[in-house]
């Protein structure tokens, strides 16, 4: 059986891991949105310049 101090430290470690995961997911989502916007702008620029022939 775990001692109360060990149990408290285990709970704190789990909470810290969850917090780090949530922050990492938020950063990843923001980064993915920015990369998607930049890629869309570049693709529109290439399409307007005639370098990409997309069948729209």
N, C-alpha and C positions, 0 to 999 in steps of 0.2 A: 504494500500500500504506500502511496506517495505521501510525503509529509506536506503539511499545509503550505510551507514556503515554496517547496518544489512545485506544488500544484499552481500556486499563484504565478510563479515564474513561467510555467508552461502556458498558462492562459495569456499572460502578457506577450509571450513570444508568438503565439497564434494570432493575437490581435495585431501585433506589429507586422506579421507576414501578410495578413489580409489588407492592412492599410497600404503597404508597399505595392501589393498587387493592384489595388484599386487605382493608386496614383500612376502606376506604370501603364495601365489600360487607358486611363484618361489621356496621358501623354501620347500614347500610340495612336489613339483615335484622332487627336488634333493633328499629329504629324501626317497621318494618312489623308486627312481632308486637305491639308495644305499641298501635299504632293499631287493629289488628284486635281486640284484647281490649277496648279502649275502645268501639269501634263495636258489638261484641257486647253489652256491658253496657248501652249506650244503647238498642239495639234491644230487649233483653229488658225494660228499664224501660218503653219505649213500648208494647210488647205487653201487659205486665201492667197498664198504665194504660188500655188500650183504644184508644190512638190509632192503632195499626197493626193491620190485620186480615189476618194471614197465614193462609193456608189449610193448616194443619197437620193 
